[in-house]
Every structure is written in structure tokens, then in C-alpha cells.
Amino acid sequence: MFLHVTEVRYLEGYRLEVSFNDGSIKELDLVNELHGEVFKPLKNIETFKQATVNEETNTIEWPNGADFAPEFLHEIGRDIRQPI
């Protein structure tokens, strides 16, 4: 099964709650992952809060096109709920 992000919810700071198609829910702190030019705008917290799920790529994305692979997000996240 390919991992897909199904839902994202902003928490606080650079933390997100992300749901995956395997039934797991992870809490992610991306403060130390915002490297490179594409992620520079996300250091503005108001821009960071605009994370949404891109239905075509099945991962989180921001208005400037920045995104992370679902597998990476799944790996670095702290479990809130284990896969079903």
C-alpha cells in the first residue's frame, strides 16, 4: 500500500497533526525540517498554518508548492494513533 495523507490539522508553532490512509495519525514538529529555498517562506508562521492536503499528490502542501513525501512525514511523526 502506498502511504497517502488524508487530513492535516495545524496545532501550534510548527506542529501539525497528520492522518494517513493506513489509519494512523501522527503529530509532526517540522521546525527543524524547513531547509532550502522552497521552505524558507514557511518559517513565517502564518504561511506555515496554510498547510492543506493536495488531492493529486496525496501529501501536505503549502501555497508556494512546498511539500514533503508522505513516507517521510510518517517516519518522523510521533504516534497519536497506530495504523488500523
Secondary structure, 3 states (H helix, E strand, C coil): CCCCEEEEEECCCCEEEEEECCCCEEEEECCCCCCCHHHHHHHCHHHHCCCEEECCCCEEECCCCCECCHHHHHHHCEEEECCC
